[in-house]
């Protein structure tokens, strides 16, 4: 019964919340599998680690500015973790984190909103901004770990719904355009050894299944905005 319920919910979310705007997004390389395709949906249904998919999908957010992949991802995670929500102008004053009220005096001390608007944020800044909201955030640079360790750690978190994995990767390394990007992972499928990236720039690319080795290589790239340290991932949950 639980599998059937997940099947119905997953298909509904991938078709509605994630969207079927195939004609509106940029073309994908043959190595990537769209979630909103028959193949992509079947991979999700059979995925072994998918507990994070539903809470993140319920709060799936599209970034409102080309440099706001970080704020959009932070808003998704805060809502999915049910952190006490401030009133949001975007929701008629009802409580919800959005890409404006994630900023406060504490986040400004880490990196001002105006600077993020101009150039986005680095992996370390993402972790620090999450911590200003009272979350426990472990930043891991890809150069400091391995594909096997990343896979093992990420799968463990994707099997529960109280912690999340946020990835910072170079788009062109997975066959997309073009620079660094941040989004959460939604699931892992062992049979295909693929992770599901819930891409917050939904006007540009849909959520995609990407091979674990490809994703890790895309994270193991230098970021000139972060002293050429590699990109990587953040493990985040409540303290």
C-alpha positions as protocol buffer text, in pm:
chain_id: "A"
residue {
  index: 1
  type: UNK
  ca { x: 0 y: 0 z: 0 }
}
residue {
  index: 2
  type: UNK
  ca { x: 278 y: 244 z: 88 }
}
residue {
  index: 3
  type: UNK
  ca { x: 449 y: 172 z: -245 }
}
residue {
  index: 4
  type: UNK
  ca { x: 126 y: 238 z: -434 }
}
residue {
  index: 5
  type: UNK
  ca { x: 73 y: 561 z: -242 }
}
residue {
  index: 6
  type: UNK
  ca { x: 425 y: 673 z: -324 }
}
residue {
  index: 7
  type: UNK
  ca { x: 371 y: 583 z: -687 }
}
residue {
  index: 8
  type: UNK
  ca { x: 59 y: 797 z: -713 }
}
residue {
  index: 9
  type: UNK
  ca { x: 214 y: 1086 z: -524 }
}
residue {
  index: 10
  type: UNK
  ca { x: 544 y: 1077 z: -713 }
}
residue {
  index: 11
  type: UNK
  ca { x: 377 y: 1075 z: -1052 }
}
residue {
  index: 12
  type: UNK
  ca { x: 146 y: 1360 z: -950 }
}
residue {
  index: 13
  type: UNK
  ca { x: 433 y: 1570 z: -817 }
}
residue {
  index: 14
  type: UNK
  ca { x: 661 y: 1507 z: -1113 }
}
residue {
  index: 15
  type: UNK
  ca { x: 380 y: 1601 z: -1349 }
}
residue {
  index: 16
  type: UNK
  ca { x: 244 y: 1902 z: -1164 }
}
residue {
  index: 17
  type: UNK
  ca { x: 478 y: 2043 z: -900 }
}
residue {
  index: 18
  type: UNK
  ca { x: 792 y: 1969 z: -1101 }
}
residue {
  index: 19
  type: UNK
  ca { x: 618 y: 2044 z: -1429 }
}
residue {
  index: 20
  type: UNK
  ca { x: 603 y: 1908 z: -1780 }
}
residue {
  index: 21
  type: UNK
  ca { x: 741 y: 2213 z: -1961 }
}
residue {
  index: 22
  type: UNK
  ca { x: 970 y: 2009 z: -2184 }
}
residue {
  index: 23
  type: UNK
  ca { x: 935 y: 2254 z: -2471 }
}
residue {
  index: 24
  type: UNK
  ca { x: 1020 y: 2549 z: -2248 }
}
residue {
  index: 25
  type: UNK
  ca { x: 1356 y: 2428 z: -2113 }
}
residue {
  index: 26
  type: UNK
  ca { x: 1700 y: 2401 z: -2271 }
}
residue {
  index: 27
  type: UNK
  ca { x: 1788 y: 2071 z: -2440 }
}
residue {
  index: 28
  type: UNK
  ca { x: 1950 y: 1804 z: -2225 }
}
residue {
  index: 29
  type: UNK
  ca { x: 2248 y: 1586 z: -2305 }
}
residue {
  index: 30
  type: UNK
  ca { x: 2176 y: 1220 z: -2362 }
}
residue {
  index: 31
  type: UNK
  ca { x: 2350 y: 1135 z: -2034 }
}
residue {
  index: 32
  type: UNK
  ca { x: 2078 y: 1306 z: -1829 }
}
residue {
  index: 33
  type: UNK
  ca { x: 1727 y: 1171 z: -1768 }
}
residue {
  index: 34
  type: UNK
  ca { x: 1441 y: 1413 z: -1715 }
}
residue {
  index: 35
  type: UNK
  ca { x: 1229 y: 1340 z: -1410 }
}
residue {
  index: 36
  type: UNK
  ca { x: 918 y: 1438 z: -1606 }
}
residue {
  index: 37
  type: UNK
  ca { x: 967 y: 1158 z: -1857 }
}
residue {
  index: 38
  type: UNK
  ca { x: 840 y: 802 z: -1845 }
}
residue {
  index: 39
  type: UNK
  ca { x: 1192 y: 677 z: -1779 }
}
residue {
  index: 40
  type: UNK
  ca { x: 1253 y: 939 z: -1513 }
}
residue {
  index: 41
  type: UNK
  ca { x: 931 y: 859 z: -1328 }
}
residue {
  index: 42
  type: UNK
  ca { x: 1006 y: 486 z: -1333 }
}
residue {
  index: 43
  type: UNK
  ca { x: 1354 y: 547 z: -1192 }
}
residue {
  index: 44
  type: UNK
  ca { x: 1198 y: 747 z: -907 }
}
residue {
  index: 45
  type: UNK
  ca { x: 943 y: 476 z: -835 }
}
residue {
  index: 46
  type: UNK
  ca { x: 1218 y: 215 z: -811 }
}
residue {
  index: 47
  type: UNK
  ca { x: 1468 y: 433 z: -626 }
}
residue {
  index: 48
  type: UNK
  ca { x: 1597 y: 288 z: -301 }
}
residue {
  index: 49
  type: UNK
  ca { x: 1670 y: 622 z: -130 }
}
residue {
  index: 50
  type: UNK
  ca { x: 1391 y: 875 z: -182 }
}
residue {
  index: 51
  type: UNK
  ca { x: 1266 y: 992 z: 158 }
}
residue {
  index: 52
  type: UNK
  ca { x: 1378 y: 1349 z: 86 }
}
residue {
  index: 53
  type: UNK
  ca { x: 1182 y: 1370 z: -239 }
}
residue {
  index: 54
  type: UNK
  ca { x: 835 y: 1435 z: -99 }
}
residue {
  index: 55
  type: UNK
  ca { x: 917 y: 1703 z: 163 }
}
residue {
  index: 56
  type: UNK
  ca { x: 1136 y: 1890 z: -86 }
}
residue {
  index: 57
  type: UNK
  ca { x: 888 y: 1855 z: -373 }
}
residue {
  index: 58
  type: UNK
  ca { x: 605 y: 1997 z: -163 }
}
residue {
  index: 59
  type: UNK
  ca { x: 820 y: 2309 z: -121 }
}
residue {
  index: 60
  type: UNK
  ca { x: 986 y: 2306 z: -464 }
}
residue {
  index: 61
  type: UNK
  ca { x: 1090 y: 2662 z: -546 }
}
residue {
  index: 62
  type: UNK
  ca { x: 1201 y: 2824 z: -870 }
}
residue {
  index: 63
  type: UNK
  ca { x: 1482 y: 3076 z: -825 }
}
residue {
  index: 64
  type: UNK
  ca { x: 1360 y: 3429 z: -894 }
}
residue {
  index: 65
  type: UNK
  ca { x: 1695 y: 3563 z: -1015 }
}
residue {
  index: 66
  type: UNK
  ca { x: 1983 y: 3402 z: -1211 }
}
residue {
  index: 67
  type: UNK
  ca { x: 2209 y: 3434 z: -904 }
}
residue {
  index: 68
  type: UNK
  ca { x: 1953 y: 3310 z: -650 }
}
residue {
  index: 69
  type: UNK
  ca { x: 1997 y: 2932 z: -674 }
}
residue {
  index: 70
  type: UNK
  ca { x: 2136 y: 2944 z: -319 }
}
residue {
  index: 71
  type: UNK
  ca { x: 1850 y: 3143 z: -161 }
}
residue {
  index: 72
  type: UNK
  ca { x: 1593 y: 2926 z: -343 }
}
residue {
  index: 73
  type: UNK
  ca { x: 1758 y: 2610 z: -214 }
}
residue {
  index: 74
  type: UNK
  ca { x: 1777 y: 2750 z: 139 }
}
residue {
  index: 75
  type: UNK
  ca { x: 1407 y: 2840 z: 132 }
}
residue {
  index: 76
  type: UNK
  ca { x: 1315 y: 2487 z: 18 }
}
residue {
  index: 77
  type: UNK
  ca { x: 1516 y: 2326 z: 297 }
}
residue {
  index: 78
  type: UNK
  ca { x: 1388 y: 2557 z: 572 }
}
residue {
  index: 79
  type: UNK
  ca { x: 1028 y: 2486 z: 471 }
}
residue {
  index: 80
  type: UNK
  ca { x: 1091 y: 2111 z: 434 }
}
residue {
  index: 81
  type: UNK
  ca { x: 1244 y: 2099 z: 783 }
}
residue {
  index: 82
  type: UNK
  ca { x: 944 y: 2291 z: 919 }
}
residue {
  index: 83
  type: UNK
  ca { x: 1162 y: 2560 z: 1074 }
}
residue {
  index: 84
  type: UNK
  ca { x: 930 y: 2825 z: 1229 }
}
residue {
  index: 85
  type: UNK
  ca { x: 828 y: 3037 z: 934 }
}
residue {
  index: 86
  type: UNK
  ca { x: 812 y: 3416 z: 922 }
}
residue {
  index: 87
  type: UNK
  ca { x: 528 y: 3595 z: 747 }
}
residue {
  index: 88
  type: UNK
  ca { x: 588 y: 3616 z: 374 }
}
residue {
  index: 89
  type: UNK
  ca { x: 469 y: 3892 z: 144 }
}
residue {
  index: 90
  type: UNK
  ca { x: 460 y: 3629 z: -130 }
}
residue {
  index: 91
  type: UNK
  ca { x: 195 y: 3431 z: 58 }
}
residue {
  index: 92
  type: UNK
  ca { x: -38 y: 3711 z: 175 }
}
residue {
  index: 93
  type: UNK
  ca { x: 132 y: 3729 z: 510 }
}
residue {
  index: 94
  type: UNK
  ca { x: 106 y: 3357 z: 590 }
}
residue {
  index: 95
  type: UNK
  ca { x: 414 y: 3182 z: 723 }
}
residue {
  index: 96
  type: UNK
  ca { x: 655 y: 3055 z: 459 }
}
residue {
  index: 97
  type: UNK
  ca { x: 1020 y: 3098 z: 377 }
}
residue {
  index: 98
  type: UNK
  ca { x: 1081 y: 3260 z: 41 }
}
residue {
  index: 99
  type: UNK
  ca { x: 1379 y: 3409 z: -141 }
}
residue {
  index: 100
  type: UNK
  ca { x: 1344 y: 3742 z: 38 }
}
residue {
  index: 101
  type: UNK
  ca { x: 1275 y: 3655 z: 400 }
}
residue {
  index: 102
  type: UNK
  ca { x: 1561 y: 3404 z: 412 }
}
residue {
  index: 103
  type: UNK
  ca { x: 1774 y: 3717 z: 444 }
}
residue {
  index: 104
  type: UNK
  ca { x: 1812 y: 3882 z: 783 }
}
residue {
  index: 105
  type: UNK
  ca { x: 2072 y: 4065 z: 989 }
}
residue {
  index: 106
  type: UNK
  ca { x: 2260 y: 3741 z: 1056 }
}
residue {
  index: 107
  type: UNK
  ca { x: 2279 y: 3642 z: 689 }
}
residue {
  index: 108
  type: UNK
  ca { x: 2389 y: 3995 z: 597 }
}
residue {
  index: 109
  type: UNK
  ca { x: 2689 y: 3949 z: 828 }
}
residue {
  index: 110
  type: UNK
  ca { x: 2790 y: 3638 z: 630 }
}
residue {
  index: 111
  type: UNK
  ca { x: 2727 y: 3780 z: 282 }
}
residue {
  index: 112
  type: UNK
  ca { x: 2500 y: 4073 z: 201 }
}
residue {
  index: 113
  type: UNK
  ca { x: 2201 y: 4008 z: -19 }
}
residue {
  index: 114
  type: UNK
  ca { x: 2327 y: 4272 z: -263 }
}
residue {
  index: 115
  type: UNK
  ca { x: 2650 y: 4074 z: -318 }
}
residue {
  index: 116
  type: UNK
  ca { x: 2460 y: 3748 z: -367 }
}
residue {
  index: 117
  type: UNK
  ca { x: 2241 y: 3925 z: -621 }
}
residue {
  index: 118
  type: UNK
  ca { x: 2553 y: 4021 z: -816 }
}
residue {
  index: 119
  type: UNK
  ca { x: 2745 y: 3695 z: -796 }
}
residue {
  index: 120
  type: UNK
  ca { x: 2564 y: 3418 z: -612 }
}
residue {
  index: 121
  type: UNK
  ca { x: 2728 y: 3231 z: -326 }
}
residue {
  index: 122
  type: UNK
  ca { x: 3003 y: 2975 z: -272 }
}
residue {
  index: 123
  type: UNK
  ca { x: 2976 y: 2635 z: -106 }
}
residue {
  index: 124
  type: UNK
  ca { x: 3115 y: 2768 z: 222 }
}
residue {
  index: 125
  type: UNK
  ca { x: 2882 y: 3067 z: 217 }
}
residue {
  index: 126
  type: UNK
  ca { x: 2587 y: 2835 z: 161 }
}
residue {
  index: 127
  type: UNK
  ca { x: 2678 y: 2639 z: 473 }
}
residue {
  index: 128
  type: UNK
  ca { x: 2731 y: 2954 z: 678 }
}
residue {
  index: 129
  type: UNK
  ca { x: 2398 y: 3104 z: 569 }
}
residue {
  index: 130
  type: UNK
  ca { x: 2214 y: 2784 z: 665 }
}
residue {
  index: 131
  type: UNK
  ca { x: 2374 y: 2797 z: 1010 }
}
residue {
  index: 132
  type: UNK
  ca { x: 2241 y: 3150 z: 1068 }
}
residue {
  index: 133
  type: UNK
  ca { x: 1894 y: 2991 z: 1061 }
}
residue {
  index: 134
  type: UNK
  ca { x: 1985 y: 2754 z: 1344 }
}
residue {
  index: 135
  type: UNK
  ca { x: 2056 y: 2452 z: 1127 }
}
residue {
  index: 136
  type: UNK
  ca { x: 2349 y: 2213 z: 1145 }
}
residue {
  index: 137
  type: UNK
  ca { x: 2535 y: 2236 z: 814 }
}
residue {
  index: 138
  type: UNK
  ca { x: 2840 y: 2027 z: 730 }
}
residue {
  index: 139
  type: UNK
  ca { x: 3031 y: 2157 z: 429 }
}
residue {
  index: 140
  type: UNK
  ca { x: 3229 y: 1898 z: 232 }
}
residue {
  index: 141
  type: UNK
  ca { x: 3455 y: 1998 z: -56 }
}
residue {
  index: 142
  type: UNK
  ca { x: 3472 y: 1728 z: -322 }
}
residue {
  index: 143
  type: UNK
  ca { x: 3852 y: 1745 z: -328 }
}
residue {
  index: 144
  type: UNK
  ca { x: 3853 y: 1639 z: 39 }
}
residue {
  index: 145
  type: UNK
  ca { x: 3654 y: 1320 z: -15 }
}
residue {
  index: 146
  type: UNK
  ca { x: 3586 y: 1052 z: -278 }
}
residue {
  index: 147
  type: UNK
  ca { x: 3305 y: 936 z: -502 }
}
residue {
  index: 148
  type: UNK
  ca { x: 3244 y: 631 z: -285 }
}
residue {
  index: 149
  type: UNK
  ca { x: 3232 y: 836 z: 36 }
}
residue {
  index: 150
  type: UNK
  ca { x: 3002 y: 1093 z: -123 }
}
residue {
  index: 151
  type: UNK
  ca { x: 2767 y: 825 z: -252 }
}
residue {
  index: 152
  type: UNK
  ca { x: 2756 y: 645 z: 84 }
}
residue {
  index: 153
  type: UNK
  ca { x: 2696 y: 965 z: 281 }
}
residue {
  index: 154
  type: UNK
  ca { x: 2438 y: 1110 z: 42 }
}
residue {
  index: 155
  type: UNK
  ca { x: 2239 y: 787 z: 22 }
}
residue {
  index: 156
  type: UNK
  ca { x: 2223 y: 763 z: 402 }
}
residue {
  index: 157
  type: UNK
  ca { x: 2066 y: 1110 z: 421 }
}
residue {
  index: 158
  type: UNK
  ca { x: 1832 y: 1048 z: 129 }
}
residue {
  index: 159
  type: UNK
  ca { x: 1696 y: 745 z: 313 }
}
residue {
  index: 160
  type: UNK
  ca { x: 1560 y: 971 z: 587 }
}
residue {
  index: 161
  type: UNK
  ca { x: 1353 y: 1290 z: 573 }
}
residue {
  index: 162
  type: UNK
  ca { x: 1519 y: 1492 z: 849 }
}
residue {
  index: 163
  type: UNK
  ca { x: 1842 y: 1584 z: 671 }
}
residue {
  index: 164
  type: UNK
  ca { x: 1914 y: 1694 z: 317 }
}
residue {
  index: 165
  type: UNK
  ca { x: 2201 y: 1699 z: 68 }
}
residue {
  index: 166
  type: UNK
  ca { x: 2266 y: 2021 z: -124 }
}
residue {
  index: 167
  type: UNK
  ca { x: 2508 y: 2008 z: -414 }
}
residue {
  index: 168
  type: UNK
  ca { x: 2726 y: 2282 z: -561 }
}
residue {
  index: 169
  type: UNK
  ca { x: 2847 y: 2177 z: -907 }
}
residue {
  index: 170
  type: UNK
  ca { x: 2968 y: 2309 z: -1241 }
}
residue {
  index: 171
  type: UNK
  ca { x: 2684 y: 2285 z: -1491 }
}
residue {
  index: 172
  type: UNK
  ca { x: 2899 y: 2236 z: -1801 }
}
residue {
  index: 173
  type: UNK
  ca { x: 3058 y: 1930 z: -1639 }
}
residue {
  index: 174
  type: UNK
  ca { x: 2722 y: 1751 z: -1661 }
}
residue {
  index: 175
  type: UNK
  ca { x: 2649 y: 1881 z: -2011 }
}
residue {
  index: 176
  type: UNK
  ca { x: 2448 y: 2191 z: -1922 }
}
residue {
  index: 177
  type: UNK
  ca { x: 2498 y: 2567 z: -1957 }
}
residue {
  index: 178
  type: UNK
  ca { x: 2725 y: 2684 z: -1804 }
}
residue {
  index: 179
  type: UNK
  ca { x: 2861 y: 2801 z: -1462 }
}
residue {
  index: 180
  type: UNK
  ca { x: 2835 y: 2698 z: -1097 }
}
residue {
  index: 181
  type: UNK
  ca { x: 2497 y: 2603 z: -955 }
}
residue {
  index: 182
  type: UNK
  ca { x: 2332 y: 2496 z: -627 }
}
residue {
  index: 183
  type: UNK
  ca { x: 2031 y: 2267 z: -583 }
}
residue {
  index: 184
  type: UNK
  ca { x: 1913 y: 1990 z: -346 }
}
residue {
  index: 185
  type: UNK
  ca { x: 1921 y: 1617 z: -416 }
}
residue {
  index: 186
  type: UNK
  ca { x: 1587 y: 1439 z: -406 }
}
residue {
  index: 187
  type: UNK
  ca { x: 1665 y: 1068 z: -444 }
}
residue {
  index: 188
  type: UNK
  ca { x: 1917 y: 799 z: -540 }
}
residue {
  index: 189
  type: UNK
  ca { x: 1863 y: 493 z: -758 }
}
residue {
  index: 190
  type: UNK
  ca { x: 2114 y: 212 z: -705 }
}
residue {
  index: 191
  type: UNK
  ca { x: 2032 y: 19 z: -1022 }
}
residue {
  index: 192
  type: UNK
  ca { x: 2135 y: 309 z: -1244 }
}
residue {
  index: 193
  type: UNK
  ca { x: 2371 y: 468 z: -987 }
}
residue {
  index: 194
  type: UNK
  ca { x: 2202 y: 803 z: -1041 }
}
residue {
  index: 195
  type: UNK
  ca { x: 2112 y: 1095 z: -817 }
}
residue {
  index: 196
  type: UNK
  ca { x: 1809 y: 1315 z: -875 }
}
residue {
  index: 197
  type: UNK
  ca { x: 1892 y: 1688 z: -880 }
}
residue {
  index: 198
  type: UNK
  ca { x: 1586 y: 1900 z: -800 }
}
residue {
  index: 199
  type: UNK
  ca { x: 1709 y: 2190 z: -1011 }
}
residue {
  index: 200
  type: UNK
  ca { x: 1574 y: 2520 z: -877 }
}
residue {
  index: 201
  type: UNK
  ca { x: 1615 y: 2696 z: -1214 }
}
residue {
  index: 202
  type: UNK
  ca { x: 1310 y: 2520 z: -1356 }
}
residue {
  index: 203
  type: UNK
  ca { x: 1274 y: 2776 z: -1634 }
}
residue {
  index: 204
  type: UNK
  ca { x: 1614 y: 2657 z: -1763 }
}
residue {
  index: 205
  type: UNK
  ca { x: 1635 y: 2284 z: -1685 }
}
residue {
  index: 206
  type: UNK
  ca { x: 1399 y: 2028 z: -1533 }
}
residue {
  index: 207
  type: UNK
  ca { x: 1495 y: 1805 z: -1240 }
}
residue {
  index: 208
  type: UNK
  ca { x: 1728 y: 1539 z: -1381 }
}
residue {
  index: 209
  type: UNK
  ca { x: 1878 y: 1204 z: -1294 }
}
residue {
  index: 210
  type: UNK
  ca { x: 2257 y: 1227 z: -1325 }
}
residue {
  index: 211
  type: UNK
  ca { x: 2517 y: 952 z: -1288 }
}
residue {
  index: 212
  type: UNK
  ca { x: 2688 y: 962 z: -949 }
}
residue {
  index: 213
  type: UNK
  ca { x: 3036 y: 974 z: -1104 }
}
residue {
  index: 214
  type: UNK
  ca { x: 2934 y: 1260 z: -1334 }
}
residue {
  index: 215
  type: UNK
  ca { x: 2787 y: 1461 z: -1047 }
}
residue {
  index: 216
  type: UNK
  ca { x: 3092 y: 1405 z: -830 }
}
residue {
  index: 217
  type: UNK
  ca { x: 3324 y: 1518 z: -1111 }
}
residue {
  index: 218
  type: UNK
  ca { x: 3110 y: 1830 z: -1155 }
}
residue {
  index: 219
  type: UNK
  ca { x: 3149 y: 1906 z: -784 }
}
residue {
  index: 220
  type: UNK
  ca { x: 3521 y: 1837 z: -794 }
}
residue {
  index: 221
  type: UNK
  ca { x: 3586 y: 2155 z: -993 }
}
residue {
  index: 222
  type: UNK
  ca { x: 3763 y: 2472 z: -874 }
}
residue {
  index: 223
  type: UNK
  ca { x: 3555 y: 2776 z: -784 }
}
residue {
  index: 224
  type: UNK
  ca { x: 3739 y: 3100 z: -857 }
}
residue {
  index: 225
  type: UNK
  ca { x: 3505 y: 3284 z: -619 }
}
residue {
  index: 226
  type: UNK
  ca { x: 3615 y: 3055 z: -335 }
}
residue {
  index: 227
  type: UNK
  ca { x: 3996 y: 3080 z: -364 }
}
residue {
  index: 228
  type: UNK
  ca { x: 3987 y: 2801 z: -624 }
}
residue {
  index: 229
  type: UNK
  ca { x: 3871 y: 2549 z: -366 }
}
residue {
  index: 230
  type: UNK
  ca { x: 3659 y: 2276 z: -514 }
}
residue {
  index: 231
  type: UNK
  ca { x: 3283 y: 2282 z: -511 }
}
residue {
  index: 232
  type: UNK
  ca { x: 3109 y: 2006 z: -318 }
}
residue {
  index: 233
  type: UNK
  ca { x: 2806 y: 1944 z: -102 }
}
residue {
  index: 234
  type: UNK
  ca { x: 2640 y: 2044 z: 224 }
}
residue {
  index: 235
  type: UNK
  ca { x: 2473 y: 1803 z: 466 }
}
residue {
  index: 236
  type: UNK
  ca { x: 2202 y: 1995 z: 649 }
}
residue {
  index: 237
  type: UNK
  ca { x: 1946 y: 1926 z: 919 }
}
residue {
  index: 238
  type: UNK
  ca { x: 1822 y: 2053 z: 1252 }
}
residue {
  index: 239
  type: UNK
  ca { x: 2082 y: 2096 z: 1523 }
}
